[in-house]
């Protein structure tokens, strides 16, 4: 079951660093969208989460097409979404 992970981050976000660290420690690859460096993509954060803030982590299952959106640093939601 293939999972694609995208993390929306900013340069000053401590929780973003923690999400990236836990993913790296668990051996998961991810794409990063830094909204400070790509401000035109900030609307994606709002559309996905209904919030203005990051981190927003999107886990997409290539097999089923389902998508999990996790806001903030929330290992309790993130880890099950990666299985």
Secondary structure, DSSP 4 states (H G I P E B T S, - for coil): --EEEEEEE-TT-HHHHHHHHHHHHTT---EEEETTT-GGGHHHHHHHHS-S-S-EEEEEETTT--EEEEESS-HHHHHHHH-
